[in-house]
Amino acid sequence: MKDYALALYTQPSYIPCQATKRALKRQGLEFVEIDVHEDPDTSRAVLDQYGLNRTPAVIGKVDGKTYQWQGHSEESIEAFVELVKEDAA
């Protein structure tokens, strides 16, 4: 796998956030989890920067390109994994 960075903005008790966290782990992706309740102002500023307005929100970078999505999306997670694998080839 190629080097990448991945951040998951969550509300820990929210089921779609839990599902996204499990799916990222299942795919073998390392990520930083940010609880939006712990620092709401900073979280809001980052999410606004990427046009995201709900959790779970995922922001990833591969080879200097940024990818983001919101809501639980197995398809987006799989697409990100493919980008990471493609980039490593």
Phi and psi in degrees as a GROMACS rama.xvg file:
@    title "Ramachandran Plot"
@    xaxis  label "Phi"
@    yaxis  label "Psi"
@TYPE xy
-77.9081  157.306  LYS-2
-63.2114  140.333  ASP-3
-154.468  166.67  TYR-4
-129.199  141.934  ALA-5
-145.778  128.848  LEU-6
-123.414  134.804  ALA-7
-117.299  115.055  LEU-8
-92.7647  122.502  TYR-9
-133.037  165.588  THR-10
-118.262  105.077  GLN-11
-50.539  -32.5364  PRO-12
-89.3916  0.672529  SER-13
-86.2353  121.924  TYR-14
-56.8579  -44.4672  ILE-15
-60.3435  -32.4822  PRO-16
-67.1473  -42.7972  CYS-17
-62.6358  -40.6056  GLN-18
-65.3394  -40.3297  ALA-19
-66.1026  -42.7284  THR-20
-59.3834  -45.7297  LYS-21
-62.8331  -41.7583  ARG-22
-65.5902  -40.2499  ALA-23
-63.5318  -42.5964  LEU-24
-65.0112  -42.4873  LYS-25
-59.7071  -34.4919  ARG-26
-80.9071  -4.41331  GLN-27
80.3493  17.8128  GLY-28
-86.8406  132.965  LEU-29
-88.0615  142.947  GLU-30
-153.979  161.948  PHE-31
-101.763  128.861  VAL-32
-99.3264  127.999  GLU-33
-117.647  118.732  ILE-34
-81.2287  115.346  ASP-35
-64.8183  -17.7029  VAL-36
-79.9791  -22.2117  HIS-37
-74.0921  -33.3282  GLU-38
-145.585  73.8215  ASP-39
-61.8298  -35.9796  PRO-40
-67.1317  -45.8646  ASP-41
-67.549  -43.0239  THR-42
-59.0826  -45.5552  SER-43
-61.7763  -42.1058  ARG-44
-62.7226  -43.4902  ALA-45
-66.7645  -47.0209  VAL-46
-62.9793  -40.2578  LEU-47
-60.9391  -38.8329  ASP-48
-57.4645  -33.9181  GLN-49
-101.259  6.82269  TYR-50
71.8664  25.7517  GLY-51
-101.553  140.226  LEU-52
-134.164  12.3784  ASN-53
-153.009  164.091  ARG-54
-106.172  155.534  THR-55
-69.8126  146.164  PRO-56
-123.182  133.039  ALA-57
-122.754  130.914  VAL-58
-125.813  121.812  ILE-59
-128.496  154.217  GLY-60
-132.176  133.296  LYS-61
-135.712  124.127  VAL-62
51.9443  41.0246  ASP-63
80.8983  -5.23385  GLY-64
-98.5524  140.737  LYS-65
-102.325  136.947  THR-66
-127.985  138.787  TYR-67
-147.448  153.623  GLN-68
-156.315  165.278  TRP-69
-133.732  155.127  GLN-70
82.153  159.804  GLY-71
-73.3874  123.319  HIS-72
-144.178  100.252  SER-73
-59.1183  -37.2075  GLU-74
-63.0176  -41.9522  GLU-75
-67.5211  -38.4986  SER-76
-63.8697  -46.4962  ILE-77
-62.5771  -39.7052  GLU-78
-63.8385  -39.7327  ALA-79
-64.7685  -41.7566  PHE-80
-59.0945  -43.2943  VAL-81
-62.8201  -40.0024  GLU-82
-60.9801  -42.6999  LEU-83
-65.2137  -42.46  VAL-84
-68.7426  -44.5794  LYS-85
-58.0828  -44.75  GLU-86
-64.1626  -26.4585  ASP-87
-79.6357  -19.8965  ALA-88
